């Protein structure tokens, strides 16, 4: 079963007018990333019908719907309501993670209710862009909740040596390493191949790496290098759909191209490929 470990989805209001949504919610940093004023956007949009069609066309059985790293806690809660609705509509197709930041009222009760509602993780998180410290006491309580209930937490990771893009905010690796030591049972997913940190450094046992947006960032050769460095059990195939990750050839979001490129770029037997494109993610879920 093929599972995309890293996708996003937005409400009809957002798709219809991202600028108006950003103005209403005060999410200016999000707008600068998905609709920059000085260049052509790489952001694609897809409603329920389109996303399901694209999944079926590529043989993708399920997708993890990640939240965004919203700056306002109110937007986190609003986006979580979208996810709650989409889980109810298509429970066999979407696995939903929670958007969280300090400030949500009665945050532990909120997390408990989300767990009862079917959420299975947290992320995509980016404390540095969201405006709080990864060591914030309330955030650590959230991480402790995730740890005690078996929830993985997906973090955006920025490559400091990568090209500039609107809204780029660095994510110090030492903070992830600190968190992994503080909570060694916490399942930490570092998005975007973890900025390739694992190619040159030993990594903690509780680190995992998704490949979202990698075609935008790196040559295909890095997939095998990453597998050789971490083992296939640490790799999660994911696209960052509906981002246009092949901007020279892609006119609209889709899953197939990256799935085929990944399969063609690595030396993996069938069980290893099945793990990296699905079962590894399943093993991380509670």
Steps between C-alpha positions, in 0.01 A plus 500: 500500500648831390465788748618853440643609836491874434214686331290808565143594423308824533139604530294629210528851647880485483509357149259766375693796646821433694564871545163563661551203730844627605360846568212360704722277711812716516714224346732725302801266512294216355385727219857603418586133453199379301440818300821706484473844346837496322498167315279229353353287775576130524186447704232290340149452630280194509153440636372164622396371158828600336718357774320166506523481122874570508552242772314236302694584182829426680380204705530692828268337752526757779650838576610658822337842512741719693400825658692814424728693732249772566610804699162549667356234730152589372605398147636172636160424648316601183723281284454210739126533445560455127694183570234370733241537224724335239570203728127448534446525124778262396624302800670239282698754297628767738712485815487834678762676708426793726608863464621612843675795659509634856201716582219260419267524802505191726750347261527158664121458498505611138756232419298234681190588298699500177626152578144382559402659169758292315805720461819294498788746520618859511647714225625632274652707782748786469544675836748751358254622235206476742673726747579285802790302640519124460583503872182692592346332805154474346646356181691241700173395664361450150803291409460295818137434406611385154764279655265337750233432237730379223443797270778583254588867458595635158734801494585719206877503447669780307826439318725793596708451185198478271366769272305791644122497480229728643447442870816290542572460871785288634441197722810437714582130505634530854145568617373177346791314657418656836135394470597145406708473819232654719235263366674194355168321447360784288472405132652799318445527126736748335342619176678573174762229563607679817712738288726196433643520851516120518743478209784632714392447861376219721134548582292409806297181495175697514565702181315419176521682167229580249588594142244775446599757234838334445477527118501877550801488727735217402603265218350149500833352608441615858228238556741209487757695701243564770392136506864391528550741792185428702365167380174468303301467823552874566373625164146622429406578142293817476439767240387827665195486271351728372835681469635505144824316566594470130433860395665469158265224390211495745191705422292363785562294815537123469658203676617269223816673380676505837389147585648369176818704539553373852451138399736541204771674708562246775612141540231347717331163507122481513470489882730801536310698238168410659639618833621836371180568306255396767565258782768710671242773543241250625748375759536852640128552553340421837 
